[in-house]
């Protein structure tokens, strides 16, 4: 992923952040969840257990299955996103690297372009390029979000 992002992609990533903020509302440390699909549209999600084995083949199969469950990549949903929502800072963590490598393998096998980001309550970040965006305050409700935000590259 590289800057500048297409407007549609930017809006989808912002939606993923808002959805995570809403789901994490009132929870101090929500569990990590892997999502595949279109934020606000058809998605397939899997809550992750840190005690699960780190087998790349198994994780690749999981991502491939989530991609199929999220539905066909046609029309307005021409490109699924893969996002890992979790608590903590938007710096690369072991969990991010494990699922990024699995997503890369699954999307290479499916001959699809991969957009993979990590999402927390305050923003998103692409662990491959370092591109990301954070907001000082993300409203968890459906009200319009302030336009001011901070891009990182």
Helices and strands as residue ranges (DSSP letters): H 7-23, E 33-37, E 43-47, H 56-69, G 75-77, E 81-85, H 94-109, E 116-120, E 123-125, E 132-134, E 150-152
